[in-house]
Each structure stands twice: as C-alpha cells, then as structure tokens.
Amino acid sequence: MAKLSSLKGKTLFITGSSRGIGLAIGKEAAKDGANVVIIAKTTEPHPKLEGTIFTAAEEIEAAGGKALPIAVDVRDEDAVKAAVEKAVETFGGIDILVNNASTVQLTNTEQTTLKRWDLMQNINLRGTFICTQACLPYLKKSDNPHIMTISPPLNMDAKWFKDCLAYSVSKYGMSMCVLGMSAEFKPQGIAVNALWPKSTIATAAIQNLLGGDEMMRRSRTTDIVAEAAAAIFKRDSKTCTGNFFIDEDVMREEGVTDFTKYAIDPEAELAPDLYMPGF
C-alpha cells in the first residue's frame, strides 16, 4: 500500500501515556484526528510527576483527537485484556500499539534490590509481552497495523550492562521482543519496530532521576520522538518492519534538516541517550 497521508480514524493503544513520550505520541497522532487509548496508572496528581490519564485525555482532545483514558497496571494481564476490549468496544478496533511504559533505575548488581529488579522486568518486559499479546487479534484486522516499542537497538557490548544490569536486561528484553515478533508477525502484515532517542529527552525521568536541570538543558523535547513515531505509523506495515529506528534518523528521512527546534537549549551540547554512541 502507499504511504498513509494521515492517521485520521486510526486507534492507538499507548502504554505509559499520561505524560512524557507516550503522551507526546498520542498528541501527535491526535493532530490528524486519531483515537488514543491512554493506558497508565496515574489517576491522581503526583507531587513530582505532571499529568494523570484524565489530564492527558484533555490534551489529546484539545489536539484534535478522541481520547479514552483507562487506569491500567500493564503487569496485570486481566486488566490489560479488559482495557483492550473497552478500546475495541469504543473505537471499533486497534490499529497501533505503542509499548512505551517503563520504569528506570540505573544501579549496579549490588545496589539493585530484588523488588526493583522484579519491577523493571515486569513493567518493561512482561508489560510489553502482555500488551502485544492482548492487542494481536485486533491488529490482525487492521489494514495497516503497527507495533512500536520504545527500546534501544540491540548491542551486546558489556559497557551497556556493567553499570545498570537490571535496567539494561529489561530494555534489551523489549528489543528482543521486537526482533522476534517482527519475524513472527510478518506473514500477517503487522509491522513491529523499535524507536529510541538519539539524545536524552526532557521528561520527568530526566528531571527527577537522571540529571536534573543541567541534563534537561542538554535534552530535546518529546516532539522529535512523537513526530518520528507518527511518520513510521504512516509507512506500509508489510514492508516497514524489524527496524530499530533512531528518532533523528527518521526525521532526516522525512526531510528535516534543522534540529534546533527540538532543543530545550539550542546553545547547549546535546547529551546522548543511554545505549547511544558518546554516552
């Protein structure tokens, strides 16, 4: 099929979409008139984290889309299945799944509690598998189905594991799902791709956990990831699959040459994201 010109009428099921990258992808799709199912746990305001599923829904609808906020813990298989059924009942199907929900703690083996190990594996990896499995019957019925996972290119260099083993195992596990599922679902015409930012992205995780104001200043806005995601969703699912996309590369393919518009501070040196050269 030819490249889609719009995501109008498409239904996106986005995990971790009450804020940050997940919300930004939803808002970008909403500009075309897409339906966005907001999947996240936050229903009440948090002192350090902006946004709830309800404020996200308001932003989606203000951008031009239709929103369905559902409070879901992606570790809970029954809750995910119920959310998928509600999404299908509301919008008639699911065209795009975005596995974005993640938790992060960059600690070494000695510093990582088993509780935190389990949390990262269960949200990041188990959640990706559960959501994909639950959405699969409906993705098969879409005319241009996409699964996108926010995870890094596979690289088995020990440098990415030695300082934050638990987190890296969980994120590379998500990427291994992309590798396997892209081949598994190709006969059904379902695209499965990964997307990862070249630079750090100005989100609550960067502000509160990974570097504060200085790292925020050296980051890009969520817009670059969101625009890259939307561009990928418009590509033919039968041929655009099995890729480990980097946001900047996608936008260059889309004709963007000036990336200062994405910078929090155009004068600051960009900080490369984890798993990227230069980190």
Kinemage of the C-alpha trace (Angstrom):
@kinemage 1
@onewidth
@group {chain A} dominant
@subgroup {mainchain}
@vectorlist {calphas} color= white
{ca met a 1} P 0.000 0.000 0.000
{ca ala a 2} L 1.062 3.594 -0.476
{ca lys a 3} L 2.281 5.660 2.441
{ca leu a 4} L -0.608 6.999 4.512
{ca ser a 5} L -1.118 10.741 4.440
{ca ser a 6} L -2.920 10.839 7.771
{ca leu a 7} L -3.680 8.866 10.928
{ca lys a 8} L -7.280 10.100 10.936
{ca gly a 9} L -9.600 7.472 12.380
{ca lys a 10} L -6.754 5.192 13.445
{ca thr a 11} L -6.861 3.870 17.021
{ca leu a 12} L -3.672 3.910 19.076
{ca phe a 13} L -3.286 1.931 22.312
{ca ile a 14} L -0.397 3.651 24.127
{ca thr a 15} L 1.026 2.457 27.432
{ca gly a 16} L 2.585 4.912 29.857
{ca ser a 17} L 0.779 7.750 28.120
{ca ser a 18} L -0.273 10.015 30.980
{ca arg a 19} L 2.904 12.062 30.418
{ca gly a 20} L 6.215 12.220 28.575
{ca ile a 21} L 6.926 10.393 25.343
{ca gly a 22} L 3.736 8.327 25.442
{ca leu a 23} L 1.537 11.401 25.748
{ca ala a 24} L 3.524 13.238 23.069
{ca ile a 25} L 2.987 10.383 20.591
{ca gly a 26} L -0.717 10.431 21.375
{ca lys a 27} L -0.964 14.179 20.851
{ca glu a 28} L 0.911 13.997 17.550
{ca ala a 29} L -1.498 11.341 16.252
{ca ala a 30} L -4.426 13.358 17.609
{ca lys a 31} L -3.478 16.250 15.321
{ca asp a 32} L -4.616 14.012 12.456
{ca gly a 33} L -7.835 13.087 14.242
{ca ala a 34} L -6.734 9.742 15.656
{ca asn a 35} L -8.336 7.892 18.566
{ca val a 36} L -5.961 7.471 21.511
{ca val a 37} L -6.394 4.932 24.289
{ca ile a 38} L -4.452 6.265 27.270
{ca ile a 39} L -3.075 3.418 29.365
{ca ala a 40} L -1.359 4.361 32.638
{ca lys a 41} L -1.706 4.033 36.399
{ca thr a 42} L -1.841 7.702 37.401
{ca thr a 43} L -5.360 8.846 38.256
{ca glu a 44} L -4.488 11.404 40.958
{ca pro a 45} L -1.944 14.250 40.708
{ca his a 46} L 1.572 13.333 41.869
{ca pro a 47} L 3.805 15.898 43.616
{ca lys a 48} L 6.785 15.193 41.320
{ca leu a 49} L 5.129 13.901 38.166
{ca glu a 50} L 2.894 16.013 35.983
{ca gly a 51} L -0.246 14.577 34.495
{ca thr a 52} L -2.886 11.920 35.007
{ca ile a 53} L -4.780 9.814 32.499
{ca phe a 54} L -7.547 12.427 32.670
{ca thr a 55} L -5.360 15.478 32.013
{ca ala a 56} L -3.750 13.506 29.178
{ca ala a 57} L -7.204 12.872 27.708
{ca glu a 58} L -7.922 16.603 27.801
{ca glu a 59} L -4.689 17.302 25.917
{ca ile a 60} L -5.425 14.614 23.329
{ca glu a 61} L -8.865 16.033 22.645
{ca ala a 62} L -7.562 19.602 22.552
{ca ala a 63} L -5.101 18.455 19.868
{ca gly a 64} L -7.956 17.168 17.719
{ca gly a 65} L -8.303 13.506 18.615
{ca lys a 66} L -10.652 11.330 20.616
{ca ala a 67} L -9.391 10.013 23.948
{ca leu a 68} L -10.213 7.033 26.114
{ca pro a 69} L -8.374 7.129 29.468
{ca ile a 70} L -8.128 3.770 31.266
{ca ala a 71} L -6.297 3.174 34.537
{ca val a 72} L -4.225 0.036 33.980
{ca asp a 73} L -1.179 -1.619 35.507
{ca val a 74} L 0.460 -3.245 32.475
{ca arg a 75} L 1.713 -6.096 34.702
{ca asp a 76} L -1.903 -7.223 35.187
{ca glu a 77} L -2.948 -9.486 32.321
{ca asp a 78} L -6.659 -9.346 33.119
{ca ala a 79} L -6.637 -5.543 33.395
{ca val a 80} L -4.846 -5.202 30.064
{ca lys a 81} L -7.282 -7.566 28.348
{ca ala a 82} L -10.235 -5.635 29.787
{ca ala a 83} L -8.730 -2.360 28.553
{ca val a 84} L -8.256 -3.782 25.065
{ca glu a 85} L -11.889 -4.918 24.986
{ca lys a 86} L -13.060 -1.486 26.142
{ca ala a 87} L -10.943 0.178 23.463
{ca val a 88} L -12.415 -2.064 20.758
{ca glu a 89} L -15.935 -1.518 22.067
{ca thr a 90} L -15.384 2.259 21.991
{ca phe a 91} L -13.484 2.716 18.732
{ca gly a 92} L -14.136 -0.479 16.786
{ca gly a 93} L -10.610 -1.854 16.708
{ca ile a 94} L -6.910 -1.233 17.364
{ca asp a 95} L -4.516 -0.199 14.614
{ca ile a 96} L -1.391 0.779 16.522
{ca leu a 97} L 0.133 -0.430 19.775
{ca val a 98} L 2.862 1.617 21.443
{ca asn a 99} L 4.766 -0.230 24.171
{ca asn a 100} L 6.107 2.793 25.990
{ca ala a 101} L 5.508 2.064 29.690
{ca ser a 102} L 8.815 1.675 31.524
{ca thr a 103} L 10.413 2.221 34.882
{ca val a 104} L 14.095 3.030 35.315
{ca gln a 105} L 16.761 2.702 37.964
{ca leu a 106} L 20.384 2.868 36.848
{ca thr a 107} L 22.020 0.845 39.603
{ca asn a 108} L 24.581 -1.951 39.543
{ca thr a 109} L 24.035 -5.504 40.750
{ca glu a 110} L 24.966 -4.817 44.373
{ca gln a 111} L 22.733 -1.755 44.614
{ca thr a 112} L 19.663 -3.242 42.938
{ca thr a 113} L 17.098 -4.811 45.245
{ca leu a 114} L 15.158 -7.812 44.006
{ca lys a 115} L 11.989 -5.770 44.393
{ca arg a 116} L 13.351 -3.205 41.948
{ca trp a 117} L 14.660 -5.960 39.628
{ca asp a 118} L 11.191 -7.502 39.509
{ca leu a 119} L 9.541 -4.132 38.947
{ca met a 120} L 11.695 -3.326 35.915
{ca gln a 121} L 11.355 -6.769 34.354
{ca asn a 122} L 7.614 -6.871 34.982
{ca ile a 123} L 6.699 -3.410 33.725
{ca asn a 124} L 9.205 -3.099 30.906
{ca leu a 125} L 9.394 -6.634 29.553
{ca arg a 126} L 6.337 -8.510 30.859
{ca gly a 127} L 4.137 -5.478 30.135
{ca thr a 128} L 5.365 -5.333 26.543
{ca phe a 129} L 4.564 -9.024 26.041
{ca ile a 130} L 1.144 -8.850 27.710
{ca cys a 131} L 0.004 -5.787 25.771
{ca thr a 132} L 1.219 -7.171 22.459
{ca gln a 133} L -0.498 -10.500 23.042
{ca ala a 134} L -3.761 -8.817 24.051
{ca cys a 135} L -3.835 -6.426 21.073
{ca leu a 136} L -2.762 -9.002 18.492
{ca pro a 137} L -6.216 -10.327 17.483
{ca tyr a 138} L -7.334 -6.790 16.623
{ca leu a 139} L -4.095 -5.708 14.972
{ca lys a 140} L -4.580 -8.630 12.580
{ca lys a 141} L -7.829 -6.998 11.414
{ca ser a 142} L -6.288 -3.564 10.755
{ca asp a 143} L -5.362 -2.528 7.223
{ca asn a 144} L -2.001 -1.045 8.324
{ca pro a 145} L -1.170 -2.420 11.779
{ca his a 146} L 1.898 -1.246 13.688
{ca ile a 147} L 3.513 -2.242 16.962
{ca met a 148} L 6.124 0.188 18.219
{ca thr a 149} L 8.272 -0.430 21.268
{ca ile a 150} L 10.306 2.332 22.872
{ca ser a 151} L 13.535 0.419 23.264
{ca pro a 152} L 17.157 0.633 22.048
{ca pro a 153} L 18.978 -1.000 19.145
{ca leu a 154} L 20.374 -4.369 20.183
{ca asn a 155} L 24.043 -4.107 21.108
{ca met a 156} L 25.666 -6.754 23.273
{ca asp a 157} L 28.624 -4.595 24.327
{ca ala a 158} L 29.250 -5.202 28.040
{ca lys a 159} L 29.578 -1.449 28.646
{ca trp a 160} L 25.787 -1.135 28.491
{ca phe a 161} L 25.295 -3.784 31.161
{ca lys a 162} L 28.101 -3.315 33.681
{ca asp a 163} L 26.673 -0.254 35.476
{ca cys a 164} L 22.917 -0.844 35.197
{ca leu a 165} L 22.407 -4.542 34.549
{ca ala a 166} L 18.790 -4.837 35.673
{ca tyr a 167} L 17.531 -1.913 33.593
{ca ser a 168} L 19.535 -2.946 30.522
{ca val a 169} L 18.243 -6.513 30.700
{ca ser a 170} L 14.680 -5.169 30.758
{ca lys a 171} L 15.141 -2.697 27.882
{ca tyr a 172} L 17.083 -5.107 25.696
{ca gly a 173} L 14.411 -7.669 26.511
{ca met a 174} L 11.886 -5.293 24.963
{ca ser a 175} L 14.151 -5.002 21.921
{ca met a 176} L 14.398 -8.782 21.667
{ca cys a 177} L 10.598 -8.848 21.528
{ca val a 178} L 10.848 -6.526 18.523
{ca leu a 179} L 13.406 -8.807 16.886
{ca gly a 180} L 11.332 -11.946 17.366
{ca met a 181} L 7.850 -10.543 16.893
{ca ser a 182} L 8.755 -8.696 13.685
{ca ala a 183} L 9.633 -12.033 12.115
{ca glu a 184} L 6.738 -13.862 13.758
{ca phe a 185} L 4.057 -11.384 12.687
{ca lys a 186} L 5.417 -10.514 9.236
{ca pro a 187} L 3.169 -13.063 7.494
{ca gln a 188} L 0.165 -11.236 8.981
{ca gly a 189} L 1.447 -7.884 7.663
{ca ile a 190} L 1.912 -6.469 11.182
{ca ala a 191} L 4.850 -4.092 11.479
{ca val a 192} L 6.951 -4.403 14.624
{ca asn a 193} L 9.610 -1.761 15.148
{ca ala a 194} L 11.615 -0.147 17.921
{ca leu a 195} L 12.190 3.581 18.337
{ca trp a 196} L 14.846 5.179 20.531
{ca pro a 197} L 16.005 8.768 21.009
{ca lys a 198} L 19.488 9.800 19.922
{ca ser a 199} L 19.660 12.370 22.732
{ca thr a 200} L 18.150 12.455 26.181
{ca ile a 201} L 14.537 13.630 26.104
{ca ala a 202} L 13.186 16.235 28.519
{ca thr a 203} L 10.877 14.100 30.650
{ca ala a 204} L 10.189 13.676 34.347
{ca ala a 205} L 12.667 10.780 34.461
{ca ile a 206} L 15.494 13.050 33.333
{ca gln a 207} L 14.440 15.852 35.653
{ca asn a 208} L 13.874 13.757 38.772
{ca leu a 209} L 16.136 10.739 38.410
{ca leu a 210} L 18.835 11.116 35.800
{ca gly a 211} L 20.427 14.529 35.868
{ca gly a 212} L 18.141 17.365 36.924
{ca asp a 213} L 18.169 20.837 35.380
{ca glu a 214} L 21.568 20.512 33.702
{ca met a 215} L 20.623 17.336 31.853
{ca met a 216} L 17.242 18.815 30.946
{ca arg a 217} L 19.041 21.756 29.359
{ca arg a 218} L 21.044 19.347 27.202
{ca ser a 219} L 17.966 17.385 26.104
{ca arg a 220} L 15.473 17.569 23.265
{ca thr a 221} L 11.710 17.880 23.583
{ca thr a 222} L 9.383 14.915 23.249
{ca asp a 223} L 8.258 16.336 19.883
{ca ile a 224} L 11.108 14.686 17.973
{ca val a 225} L 10.163 11.200 19.192
{ca ala a 226} L 6.458 11.844 18.613
{ca glu a 227} L 6.943 13.118 15.076
{ca ala a 228} L 9.234 10.205 14.243
{ca ala a 229} L 6.673 7.744 15.591
{ca ala a 230} L 3.852 9.266 13.555
{ca ala a 231} L 5.979 9.135 10.405
{ca ile a 232} L 6.657 5.432 10.974
{ca phe a 233} L 2.966 4.668 11.572
{ca lys a 234} L 2.174 6.089 8.125
{ca arg a 235} L 4.558 3.664 6.420
{ca asp a 236} L 3.415 0.371 4.897
{ca ser a 237} L 3.247 -2.202 7.683
{ca lys a 238} L 4.032 -5.029 5.256
{ca thr a 239} L 7.437 -3.634 4.366
{ca cys a 240} L 8.387 -1.352 7.282
{ca thr a 241} L 9.138 -3.926 9.970
{ca gly a 242} L 12.025 -5.264 12.035
{ca asn a 243} L 13.722 -1.882 12.320
{ca phe a 244} L 15.476 -0.325 15.293
{ca phe a 245} L 14.815 3.299 14.452
{ca ile a 246} L 16.589 6.326 15.952
{ca asp a 247} L 14.378 9.421 16.127
{ca glu a 248} L 16.815 11.800 14.429
{ca asp a 249} L 17.446 9.388 11.561
{ca val a 250} L 13.712 9.038 10.923
{ca met a 251} L 13.237 12.798 10.828
{ca arg a 252} L 16.159 13.193 8.429
{ca glu a 253} L 14.431 10.668 6.163
{ca glu a 254} L 11.323 12.848 6.441
{ca gly a 255} L 13.283 15.848 5.187
{ca val a 256} L 14.092 17.657 8.446
{ca thr a 257} L 17.472 19.407 8.393
{ca asp a 258} L 17.160 21.890 11.263
{ca phe a 259} L 17.021 20.103 14.604
{ca thr a 260} L 17.400 23.180 16.804
{ca lys a 261} L 13.610 23.400 17.034
{ca tyr a 262} L 13.667 20.287 19.214
{ca ala a 263} L 16.361 21.535 21.584
{ca ile a 264} L 15.495 22.708 25.087
{ca asp a 265} L 18.542 24.986 24.875
{ca pro a 266} L 19.916 25.347 21.324
{ca glu a 267} L 23.205 26.610 22.778
{ca ala a 268} L 23.791 23.545 24.958
{ca glu a 269} L 25.703 20.443 23.862
{ca leu a 270} L 23.239 17.580 23.434
{ca ala a 271} L 23.526 14.695 25.867
{ca pro a 272} L 23.448 11.316 24.083
{ca asp a 273} L 20.865 8.928 25.429
{ca leu a 274} L 21.792 5.673 27.106
{ca tyr a 275} L 22.834 2.983 24.593
{ca met a 276} L 23.866 5.644 22.076
{ca pro a 277} L 27.468 6.318 20.955
{ca gly a 278} L 29.021 9.046 23.060
{ca phe a 279} L 27.181 8.203 26.277
